[in-house]
Amino acid sequence: MSLLDDLQAILIRETQVSGRVVFVGDGVARVATSRGVVEAAASGDLGVGDLVAVREGMAVRMNRGLGRVFYV
């Protein structure tokens, strides 16, 4: 790993960032964020394009309530 990779890993663990999953494989998710692409452990069923929050090295799907649609 380079110095930049180490610095990125430290910064991401201290804060929460959100982004979209661009790759999922073997329990690892690559997430495109405003700070660049980060690798995090994948939780649950993540797919490419999912909106996630990266907290403490773990990518967790964000629920924005899009599944709740009411018709009147």
N, C-alpha and C positions, 0 to 999 in steps of 0.2 A: 504494500500500500504506500501511496505517496503522502507527503505532508498535507496536501490539500484534502485527500480522502479522510485522513485522520481528523483534521479540523472539522470537516463536514459532519463526521459521525458524532463528534463531541457537541457541536451546535444543535444538531437535530435532536439529540437525547434530552437536551435541556428545555426545549420548547416544543410546542405542538404546531404542526403545519398540516395543511390540507392539500390535496391534489388528486389527480386521476391515475389509476393503475394503467401502466403501459405494458407490463409483463408479469406473469405469474408462473412459478415453477418450483417444485420441490420445497414448498413451504416458505418461499421467498417471493416478495412482491417488489417490483420496481415502480416507484411512484414519481410522476412528474409534478413538481411543485414550483412555486414562484422562486425558490432558491436553487432549483436544478433538480436533477433526478437523484432520488435517494433509494437505498435498499432497506427493506424492513421485513420482519417476520410477518407472514400472512396469517390472519385469523379468520377462521370460518371459510365460507365459499366466496372467494373474491374472483372477479372476472375482469378482463380488460375493459377499461372505460368506467369502472366503478369509482364513485367519489368516496375518498377515504380520508381519515385523519391519522397522522403518524404521531404516536405518543410513545416515548421511551422505547423506540426501536420496533414498535408493533403497529402494523397497519390495520385500522378498524374501520369498517364500513360506516359511513354517515347516513343516518336516516333523516331525510328531509320531509317525510310525510307524503311522498309522491304516490304511495300506494292507496292513500285514502281519498277516493273520489266519490262524491255523493251526487246522485242525479235526483232532481226534483220534478 
